[in-house]
Amino acid sequence: MNLLHGQDATCPHCWETINLTLDLSVPEQSYVEDCPVCCKPMVVTYTTADGEVAELSVESGE
């Protein structure tokens, strides 16, 4: 089972679709990542269940 998962999301600043790499071995995580398009901070929060992304939230980090 691959525990790294690519997940498409939308930047809350520039509205571009970006790809996030999520670690599914962690059941719940929240971290700040800069958008690769506009470089503004985003707060990425997600939960996993049975090796799948259960919930994903990407919000402005400003």
Secondary structure, DSSP 8 states (H G I E B T S, - for coil): ---EEEEEEE-TTT--EEEEEEETTSSEEEEEEE-TTT--EEEEEEEEETTEEEEEEEEE--
